[in-house]
Structures are given as structure tokens and as C-alpha cells.
Amino acid sequence: MDITPSSTRYEHMQYRRCGRSGLKLPAFSLGLWHNFGLVNDFGNSRKLITTAFDNGITHFDLANNYGPPPGSAEENFGKILNLDLKAHRDEIIISTKAGYTMWDGPYGDWGAKKYLVSSLDQSLKRMGLPYVDIFYHHRPDPDTPLEETMTTLDLIVRQGKALYVGLSNYRPAEAAKAIAILKQLGTPCLIHQPKYSMFERWVEGGLMDLLEQEGVGCIPFSPLAQGLLTDKYLHGIPKDSRVATSGQFLNETHITPEKIDKIARLDNLAKQRGQKLAHMALAWLLRDDRVTSVLIGSSKPSQIIDSLGALKNTVFSDDELGIINDILG
Ligand code: NDP
């Protein structure tokens, strides 16, 4: 049975235009990389989705390999959509990706036409959908001609299996080539999904300028550096944190004394701004209007509500930006 979402869900969220396309995305989108696998509590996953939607988050980001096991996040998302939000499909932007290892043998990875077409067909089946809104190539493939990968993205749109296409993890030079091929094919690149946070600033070395010039949107992933850019690790490792519960992509080795020192200094600055560190880290990304949406993850519904508080202050003085640059070194 469909839930009845809050009637005020569109009142407090900002919607930002994605590059020079017709599509607007919420300032925050929810990613399903963690907390949506078969290993997770389905009731909690369900509450995360409905809490997000109730608060104006209209975009949910998946990939073929999210879980664990791979594929299970798409399966669970399909179930939740069917249980709670079926009547609201046209209010929702769903993305998925292919590019990392998904099945055995030579056709289950990277960027060939054989893999991308089969993978999207599998994703659609797992989610119970006829099409996704955005299909991404998840990472560049050094061995497949870029023309083949981009022609496949174009094909997928022409087949009606995706409305738009995007790139993820492409560096500026390869992104420029891919964007040019897609433009020539008549399926413009909608969006780029890079890793971008206070701790990961490679996009500032050319990618953001390229996206602006080409009218391509940007949706940074891991904006809290998987939770490091909060106050949670300042005094040890909480039992319910990603480091303690998952440990695969974020573990104790990432929490060095140097990192804690930076986090503590950023936390002080956030307090001076009247914000929590998580809010300042998210606001710091949203201050740049070339950032279309910030792609958050959440292990608890309360974190989604909390993170939305970042929208209250996304303005930074030059002094504050200077202090942040000094801290980040
Ligand atoms: P974040 O950097 O936002 O980290 C999310 C984690 O931080 C949460 O699971 C939670 O961890 C903690 N957290 C979130 N909000 C708060 C809060 N308000 N206060 C305290 N702690 C908080 O993003 P993710 O690393 O999860 O990535 C987000 C999405 O980006 C993914 O789901 C995926 O869609 C996408 N992504 C894309 C990739 C790509 O290659 N294209 C790669 C990686 C991610 P906890 O409570 O467990 O400590």
C-alpha cells in the first residue's frame, strides 16, 4: 500500500537546475551504496527512503553493484518503491550505474556495449522498472574505445531504457572527450558524479570549469567523506558508525591523528558559524552553484533530517574560506 507522503514535502527543499538541461534536482539526493543491502534491516532501509521523500528528496542514486551482495540494493529499492511510492514514480528521479565488476567472465565489468546493455537490463529487472531516469558509466575504461561506451549510452536512451546519461569518476581530459562524443550523438551528458568533499578536492583542478563550460551538472558523492566530516569520530569510534559496522571502505586506518586534528579545527570553525561540522561540510559544497545536488548517504532516518539543516547557511565569507583552506592544507 502506498504511503501518503507529507503534503509539505516540497516547501523546504531547494531544487537546482542540472547544468543547462531541463531537469532540476534536489539540493540533497540520497545514495544507496550502504544501508540498503540484504545484510541490512529492511525496515530501516524503507524508513530512509520514505523519510527522504517526505522531506523533498526526489532523487535516489543506485548502482548495479550496491548491496551487499551486489544487486541487493536495487532489489530492495524496487520493493520499497512498490510498497510505498508506486503512485509517486513521476515525482522521483532514479539513477543507476554500471562500470565495476558485477558478474564473472569477460562481460561483467568495465565499459563494453555487451556489459552495459546487459547490466542495465538486469538493473531494470531487479527494480521492476521499465526505465531509469539517469544511467551512468560508473568509471572510465582504459581499454574500451570511448566511442563504444558513449555510443552505448546513446543507444540506451534511444531504446527508452534511460531518460538521461551521466559519467562518474571521469577525470577532466577523458570527461571532455566523452562529453564531446555524446553531444555529437545527440544525447548530451546530463551530469557528472565525482568524489568531492573538503577532504577530496581534485575536481577543483579543471573538472568543475569543464562542467560549467559544457552545461553539465555535478553531483558530488561522499560529501561527508563517509562520515569523517562530522563530529562522530572526534572521541573514538562509535559502535553504530560506518567504521565499526562496515569497515570495508572506511576503517580505523583512515582515522589518523592528523585527520582528527583537521576535523577538530573544522569543527571549531563550524561552531563559530553556528553550525555542526556535518552542516558546514555539506554547505561548503552547496555554496558553489555549479554543484547541482549533494549526494548523501545515511544510516538512520534522523541523519537525513539533520543533514537538511545545512541549507540554513550556505554562505561563506572570504575569511572563512581562507581558514578552511589553511586547515585542509
Ligand atoms: P557521505 O559522505 O554522506 O557518508 C554517509 C555516512 O555518513 C552515513 O552513512 C553515516 O554513516 C554518516 N552520516 C551521514 N549524515 C550524517 C549526519 N548528519 N551526522 C552524522 N553522521 C552522518 O556519503 P557516502 O559515502 O555514503 O556516499 C553517498 C552516495 O554517493 C552513495 O550512497 C552512492 O550513491 C554515491 N557514491 C558513488 C560512488 C561512485 O563511484 N560514483 C562511490 C561512492 C558513493 P554512519 O552513521 O554509518 O557512520
Residues whose N, C-alpha, C, O or C-beta is under 5 A from the ligand:
A	BS01	NDP	G31 L32 W33 H34 D61 H138 S168 Q193 F221 S222 P223 L224 A225 Q226 G227 T230 D240 S241 R242 A278 L295 I296 G297 S298 S299 Q303 D306 S307
